[in-house]
Amino acid sequence: MIQLSRFAAAAKSLSLGEPISYDNKWLGEGRHAVTIEDSNADAAEATGKLGLVLKGEDGKTHSDNIYIMDFDGKGFSWEMRAILGAALPSADAQAWFLELIARADSVRRVLECFRGMRLLVELKDGPGFKLERDPATSEYVARVGGVELARGSEHKEVVVAAKASGHPRSFRKIKKFEVIDDDSKESNLAAFSAVVESIQKTTGAGGDPEDVQFDGVEESATGT
């Protein structure tokens, strides 16, 4: 049971401040400069996907999962090639990535190397209905093309009702990765060189530990 009396004294010094906002906390459609807050390979073996959490300069975020391999399993997916081309725009860096991802003792660390890197990302909504919060009532509202399909206080019930109208749910997905600027490019490559050196020291990959430097933007080793 909550002991409400505990809050009596504290309540005297509290302020409601700004009204509670139901503004979307997610990154919207369009292009955004982001930091990769997380690059998570936990589900990679089971699903073949790399989990990403992107954070924009305004604090809003976008979570996504990208396929690592293509449909045939013979090469990288377009998403993986895109993030490689934007995060590691150096033929030498990409060559190291390809070498280390093929090793069982370093594959996870390489997949998670994108954490902390800065990129330009383009997000686009897929077809279907969007789920929003009504700022006046805090109800969930499903709309497609400006037409309201369903509304209510329960998230799941609104989604089910909207799908019953014959529309799929729209999901915002990553459509493109790009280099932000030279400073971000250099910091991303420096971060990756530190990952490579760390892997060298702990696994012996590529011979004895050495300083790994990736200078300039070179022709992409992945064809992106």
N, C-alpha and C positions, 0 to 999 in steps of 0.2 A: 504494500500500500504506500502511496506517495505521501510523505509527511509535509503537508502544505505549510505548516507552521514554520518549517525551516526557512522558508523564503520570505517571511514577513519583514524581517529587518532589511534584507537585501533589496526588497521591492521598493523601498523608499528612495533608493539611489539609482534605480533603473529608469531608463527612458525608452519609449517605443521607437524613437528615432523615425527613420523613413518608413512609410508603409511597406508591408511585405509585397514584393513584386513577383509576378509569375512570368516575367520575361524569360525567353528561351536562354538557357545557359550554354547552348551548343553553338559552334561555329556555323554560320549560314552558308548558303550557296555563294560561289564566287572564289576569288583568289585570296589567299591569306599567307602572311609570313608566320611560320609556326616553329616551335621547338618540339622535337619528339620527346615527350615526357616519359614514354615507356615503349620499349621494343621487346615484346615478350614471346619467348619461344616455348612456353609451357605446353601448348597444345599442338606444336608443330608435328610431332610424330604421329599423333592420332588423327589430326585434321588436315595436315599439309599446309597450315596457315600460320602466318606471323601476326601477332596482335600488336596494334599500334595505338598509342594515345597521343594526339597532337594538341598543343596548346597555343592559342593565338596571342597576339600582343595585348588584346583586351581581356585576357584571362579566360575566354571561352574555349571549350575543348571539343574535340571530335575523336571518337573511338571507332576503329575499323579493324578488319582482319583481311590481310592480303594473301593470296596464294603464293607459295614459294616457287612451285614448279608449274609448267604448262600442262595442258590437258593430257598430253601423251607421256608426261613425265620424263621427257628427253632434254628439256632445257628450262630456263627460268621463265616464269610467267611475265606478262607485260608489266604488271605492277612491280615485280621484283627488279626487272630491268630498268624501270623508270626511277625507282628509288635509288638504285645503284648509280645510275647516270647523273642524278642530281646531288646525292650525298657524297659520292666518291668520283668526281669528274677527272680521273687520272687513270691512264692505262696501267701504270704500275700498281696503284692501289687496288684496282679491280682484279689484277692478276693475283695479288696476295689474297683477296677475298675468295677467289675461285679455288686457290690452292688450299686455304684453311677450311673452307666450308666442306671440302671433300674428306676431311679428317674427323673421325669419330670423337677424338679428344678435344676438338676445338670448334665443332660445328655450332654448338649452342652459343658460345661466346661471340662468334662471328655474326650470327643472326641477331644478337642483341646489341651489336656495336653501334646501331643507329641512335641509341638512347642519348639524349642531350644534343643531338645535331640539329641545325637550323636549315629549313628548306622553305621554298614557296610551294604551296599546294593549292590545287583547284578542286573544289567540291561541287557536286551536282546532284540534285534530287532525281530519283528514278520515277517512273510513272506510278500513279495510284493516289490514294488519299493521304493527307497529312494530318497528324494528331497534334492539337495545340491546347493550350489552357486559356479559357475565357478569363481575362483579368477582372471582370466585374463579378463573376460568380465562382471562379476557380474550377469550373467544370471542365472536363475533357471534351473537346469538340473535334470531330472528324470532318474534313472538308476535301473536296476535289474540284478543281477548276472554279473555286469560289462558291460552290454549292455545298451546303451543310448536309451531311449524311446521317450523323448521329451525335448525341451529346449526353453527358451524364457524369455522375461523381465517381464511377468506378472505371478505371482504365481498361480493364479486360473486357467489360461489357460493351464499352463504346467501340473497341476494336472489332469485337465479334459482330456487332450490329452493322458496322461500316462494311466489313467483308461480306456480310449477307446481301449487301446491295449489288454485289458483283464486281467490286473494285478491289484490287490488291493494295497493300499498304506501301507507301512510298518510303524508300530509305535513301539517306544521303550518303554518297560514296565518293571515294577519292577517284578523280579522273586524270590527274596529272601531277607530277612532281617536277620542280625546277630549282636551279641554283638561285639563291637570293642575291648575293653579291660576292665580291672577292673576299671580303673579311670572313663571311660565313663559310665560304669554300675552304679557305685556309684553316679555319678552326676545326672544321669537320675532318679534313685530312690529317690535321695534327692529332685529333682525338683517335682516329683510326690507327695512326702509326703507333700510338701508345698501346692500343689493343694488340696490335701485331707483336710488338716487343714483349708484352706481358705473356702472350701465348708462346713465343719463342723460348722465354725463360722457363716456363713451366712444363712445356711439352717437347721442346727441342725441335719444333717445326722449322724447317728452312735453315737448319744448321745452328751455329752458335748465335746467342743474342747479339744484335747489332742495332745501331741507330737506323731507323727507317724513315726516310724523308720522301714526301711526294710533292714535287714542285710543279706548279702551273696546271693549266687545263690542257689535257692531251686528248688525242683521239681515243674514244671509248673502246674498251676491250669487249664490251657487251653488245656493241652495235647500236646503242641508244643515242 
